[in-house]
Each structure stands twice: as C-alpha cells, then as structure tokens.
Amino acid sequence: MGLFLRHEEAEAKVRDENEKLNLEQQSKQIEEEILANAVTAADKEKAKASVKKHAKNVKTCKEAIAAAKKEVSEAMAKIFSTTGNFFRGDGKTPWDKIVAEQTERDPWVDLKGVEHPGVRGMTMQAWKDCFMLMLKTVFPNNAAEMQKFYLTLIRHSPKISVRAFLHRFTTVAGYVVELPGVIDSRDATDTTKAVAPYEDSELANIMKHAFSLKWQTQYDLGHKAPPTVEYLQNAMEKIEVAFPLQNANGSSKNSGKPGKMSSLNDKIPKKKSTHAKHDKPAGKSCALCKKFGGASSTHNTNDCKKWDSKGNLKKGFKGRVDSETPPGANKSYAQLFAETEKLKAKGKNGPESDCEDDKKASMRDQK
C-alpha cells in the first residue's frame, strides 16, 4: 500500500504543477499583450518585468513537472518489481513476459486485442492490464460472471453458524471485482459492460435464500426484504437460537447434548465402550476364590473346583498348565532379581574360586 500511495502523491504533484504552469503561461501571455499595447516608457518597463517574472515561473514549473514525473516513473518501477517478487517459481516467467509485451513492445496490444503504436512504458494502467493478463493464465475470461452466478447457488449448512456463514459469503462476493471478465477479453463488444458487484440489499436478499426454507419462513413472518447484510445477520441469529436445525445424524445443532459435534472445530466424541469378545461373563462370582485367591469372576461358588469350604485345595486340582510359557514367566520380579544377584556374586569370585570348589568336592568324594 505504501508503494501505491507514493505513486498517487507523485501523480498529484504532476497535476498541481501542470495547473500552475497553465496559469503562469496564461499570465505571461496577458502581460505580453499589455507590453505590445503599452504607450509610455513606464508601462513598457513594468510589462517587461512582469513578463520576465512569469517566464521564470514557467521554467520553474516545468522543472517541477519533470521531477514529479521522475518520481512517478520510479514508483511504477518499484510497483512492477515488487509484484514480480510475489510470482515465484513457475509464475515468474509468465509475469516477466507479460510485462515486456505490455511496456516495452512497439506496437503493443491491449486486453481487447487492439494494437497501439509506440512504447507504452510502465504506467498504472499498464500494471493493471499486466495483472489482469496474469490472472487470465489461471482463470477463464468469464471468471467474474461465473463467480457472480455462483453466489446464487450457495446454501447454508447446519454445521456452520450464521455469523461465520455470512462472513464467508461476503468474502466470496468480494472476489467478483478482482476476477477477469468478458470486458477484459477479445470477446468484448461495444455493448459489453464490466461485472458490477451486488449492492448490499441485493446481496442480503441472495443470502436470505441461502438458508433453509424453515428459517426463510420464520424471517418472512416478522421482517421485510433485508436492506443490509447486517440487518439480515441480526435477524437470522435470533432465528438460529429459536429454531435450531437438525444435522444429517438427527442431532440438533444447538442441542448441547454430550457426544455430539455442533461445529467442525469441536472435538471428535469418543464411542461408548462395549464388551469385547473375551470379556468375563457378567453375573458370576466365587466367594471362595475371592477369600483364598483365584479367578473369582469366571464361575460361581458352587462350581468352584479349587477350594473346599475350609479353604483347602481340592484333590485333583492341577491348575492351569501352559506348555508355551517361557522359563521364569511365572516368577515374580523379586525372585528374578535375587537369582540375578546370585549370578553376579558368583561371577565376581572368578574362575579360581570355582576351581577350589571343584577340588574340595573331589577330595570329599575320595574320602
């Protein structure tokens, strides 16, 4: 924005100096006529001094105009170079080619295909045409007309609030004036007009028809055609609270029930926990296994095969045997830790102590 402001200030300077130049030239012309019609020597001297003064002012104005035009050229060069920096990678080459064809080529061709003699140079209109040609490398010639028609097809979703929906709608509507239209192409005729954005009242009426029929009916009961978007927003937000819509899953947008999402920003709710395939059967309990130890939830007290009523193991109870259980799997951490410490202590004694133990053992065997 600073670059465009600098250009506008330089352009205003050029206009002001041109106005001053015209005034000085007119004053000089009047004084020259007075000098030509002067009779006395005093009048002639006075007219000559006035003509000389205006001639000096004309020269000063021309110098100021030249300096202001130089500022305009420098500002435009900076605008072109800065714009080119935004188009990096694949977009840089097309931009440079478009700028060269529009500002350096003799003759140059405008957006409608009309050829003009001479070199155009870097002007503000040239920059606007270059930017529009760059947009047309991505968008079709009638992108503005398509965007304006697309606004009539947008529909409100229950997953988004009224305020957020209208804000996005307004943003999309603002793109109409930025996109290329038929008037900026070779297909334009003398009767082709630029695509004008919707007025506030027109846009508000289109927005109203984007909501559900239920909400439109509630709006029509107490309101006339919306004059502005702000008026429509205030009315629809009240209807949103009073008549919440139903999502596809049947839940209300504003119901506030737990486990339901009211917007895309909500956290995804967790599913309710269900019993797995290998969960323990419900309703079984063994008092003996609870008291003396064992799996108490797999059977009832009368069906217990491990304990009798006095807490003694029943004859024939072998417990669970698992042939695939690795060594040490049934030992506690304390047992494994004690065995590891014994092995470490035995390793510290060294091989000599092992030999002495073997000799003592052999002597005992001989005796």
N, C-alpha and C positions, 0 to 999 in steps of 0.2 A: 504493500500500500504506500510505502514511503516513496518508491520509485514513481508511481503514478501521480502522487501529489507533487513531486518535484517537477514532473513534466507539465502538469496543469499550471503550476506557478510560472514556469518559463513561457508557456503559451500565453498566459495572461499578461506577462511582461511585454511580449511581442505586440499584442493587441493595443496595450496602453501606449507604447512608443509609436505605433502606427497612427493612432489618433492624434498624438502630439505633433507628429510630422505633418499630417494633413493640415492641422491648424496653423502651424508655422509657415507652411507653403502658401496657404491662403492669405495669411497676414503679409507675407513678403510680396505676393502679387498685388495686394492692395497698395502697399507702400510704393511699389514701382510705378503704379498708375498715378499716385499722388506726385511722385517725383517728376513724371513726364508732364504733368499739368501745372507744376509749380511755376510761379511768375517771379517772385522775389528771390534774392540770393539766400535769405534766411530760411525760407521754406524749402529750398532745394537742399541746403545743408542738413536741415532736420530730417528730411525724407531720406537722404543718403545714409545718415546714421541709423535710421530705423531699418532700412533695407539691409545694411551690413549686419545689424544685430540679429535679424530674422534669418539671414543666410547662415550665420554662425550656429543658431539654434537648430536649423535644418541639418547641418552637418553633425551636430551632437546627437540628434535623434537617430540619424542613420547609423551612427556608430553603436548606439544603444540597441538598435534593432538587430544589428549584426551580432552583437554579443549575446542577446537573448536567443536568437536563432541557433547560435552555437550551443547554448545550454539545452535547447530543445533536442538538438541532434545527439548530444552526449547522453541525455536522459533516455532517449529512444534506444540508443545503442546498448545502454545498460539494461533496459527492459528486455530487449531481444536476447542478450546473452544470459540474463538470469532465467528467462523462460526456457532457454535451451538446456540449462543445467537440470531442470526438472525431468526432462526426457532423457533418461539414462538408458544405456544398453541398446535394445533394438529400436527405441523411439528417437534416438539422437540423429541417426542418418536421415530419416524422412523429414525431420524438422529442418535440418540444415539445407536439404534440397528444396523444400518449400520456400524458405526464407530467400535463398539465392534466386529462385524463379520470380518471386514477387518484388524483390527490392533491387536486384542487380541486372535483370534481363531487360533487353531493349529490342523489340517492344515487349510489354508484359500483358498478361491475360487475367481479367478479374474472375470472380466467382461464377458469373453468368456466362463466361466464355467470350466476352467482348475484348478485343485487342486494343491496347492503348500504346501510342508511340512514346519514345523516350524512356529514361530510367526513373522508376518510381521513387526509390530511396526508402529509408526507414522512417515511416510516419506512423501515427497511431492507427489510422485506418488500415495501413498495410499490416500492422501487427494483428489487428482483429481478424483480417482476412486470412493471415497465416495460421492463426489459432483455430479458425473455423475449418480450414483445409486439413489441419492436423486431426480435428475431431472426426472429420469425414473419413479418415483412414480406419476408424473403428466403428462409427455409427453410420446408418444409411442416410440418404439425402432427406428423407421424410421422418427423421427421428423425433422431431418436435411434435409433429402431427400425431405420431403413434403414441407418444408419451401423454399427450393431452387426452386422447381417446382411452388410453389405459386407465386413467383416473376414474372413469365411469364404470370400470369393471371390478374395482377393488371392493372386497367385502370384509366386514369386521369379524374377527374370531373371538369366541368366548374366552380364550386363553390369555387375551391381552386386555388391559384396562382401556377405558375410553380416552383418558388423557394421553397415554402412550400412543394409542392408535391415531388420534388426531394430529399429534406431533409428527409422527412418521408420514402421515398423509400430506401434511403441509410441506414437509421436506421434499417429498417426491414431486409435488406440484411445482415447487420452485425450480426444478430442472428443465421445465419447458422452455424458458427463455435462454437457457445455456446451450441447448442442443441445436444441431443444424436442421434447417427446414428447407422446404422446396424453394423458397425465395432465394436461398443461397446456393442454388444449383443451376445447371444449364437448362433444366426443365421449366424454369420460371418464365412467365409471360408478363405482359403489361398489366394484367388484372390480378396477378398473384400478390397476396398480402402476407406479411410476416405473421407468424403464430403468436397471438397475444395471450398472456396468461389469464386464467379465470379471475374475475373480480371476487372480492371477499364474499359477497352474498351468493354468487353462483357456486363458488367452491363449497360454501357451507351447505347449500342445498344438495350438492352431489354427495357430500359427506353424510348427510342425513340418510340418504338412500343406501348407504353402505352398511347401515345397521340392520338388525333383524326386523322382520315385519311387526313383531310384537312391540319392540321399542319404538318403531315409527308410529304405530297406532297410539301408544301412550303419549308420544310427543304431540301428535296432531290434536289430541283431546284438550290440551291446555296451552298450546302455542301456535303462532302463525309461522309463516315461512321464516327461517332463520336469517336475520340481517347480517350477522357476522359469525365467524368461526368461534369466537369466544362465547357468544350467546348460546350457540349450539352445544358447546362443551359443558357449560354450567347446567343446561337442561338435561343433557344425557347422563351426566354424572349422578344426578338425583335419581333418574330412572334406573341407572345401573344398580344402585343400592336397593331401591324398592322392588325391582323385578329382575333378580339375577337370572342369567341364562343357564342352561344345562349343557355340560360338556358331552362329548361323544360317549363317555362311560356312564352317563346318567347323573353324575355328581354336579352340584351347584357350584358356580364359580366363587360365590361369596358365602358358601355354607360354613366354612371354617371347620369342617369335620377333620379329625385326625386321620392321617394316612392318605389324604387327597391333595393333589397339587393344584393350586389356584393360578399359577403362572409358570413360565419357563424358568424363572430364577429360583423356584422353590426346590428344596432338597428332595431327591427321589425317595419316596417312602419304602420302608422295608416290608417284605411279605410276612404274614403271620406264620409263626413257627408251627410245623406239623410233625407228627410222629414219624420217624424213619422206619425203614423196613425191619431193622434189627433192634428196635426199642423193646424194653422189657414189657411183658404183658401187664396191663393195668389190673388192679384189684387183688393181686396175690401178695401174701405176706406170711413169713415164717417167724414165729416168736422165738423158737429155739436157736435158729441161726442168728437172729438179732442179739440174743443173750450170750451165746457161746462163740459166735463167729461163723461167718459163711454168707452165701448169697441168699439174702432173705426175701428178695422180690421175685424169685423165679418159681416159687412153689408155696403151697400153704403148709401150715404146721402139721396137719395130719399126714401130709405126703412127704415129710422130711425123711431122708434116707441116711442122714449123717449122725444126728444126735437122738438119744433117747430122752425121756422126761427128766432123768437125773443129771444130764449133761455129759454122759459117756458116749464115746464113739460106738456106733453100731458095728456088729461083726459083719465082715464082708464089704465095708466101705473102703474103697481104694482111692477115692478122689479122682480128679481129672488127670489123665496121662496124655502128654503131648510129646510124641517122638521127635517132632521137629524143633523142640525147644533147645536153643543153644546152651552150652555149658555156662553156668553162672547166672542164667537168666532168672532163676528162682531165688537167688541170694540177694540179700539186702545190700545197700551201699556200705554199711558198717562192716559186713563180712568181707566184701571185696576189698575194702580199704585195709583191713587187718592182714589179709593174705598178701597184699602188695607190699606192705611194710615189712613182712617177714622175708619176702624175696629180696628186698633192698638190703636188709641187715645181713642176709646170707651172702650177698654179693660183696659187701664191704669187708668181710673176713678174708676174702681172697682164696685162691686155689690151694695155698699152703695149709690153711685150716681144714680144707676138705680132705687133703692127703692124710693129715694127722688123725682125723676122724676115721678114715678108712683103715689106718694101721691099728688103731685101738680096737676096732671091730674085728679085725683078723686075729689079733692076739687073744681076744676073748673066745673066738671060735676054736683056736688051737687048744686052749686050756680045757 
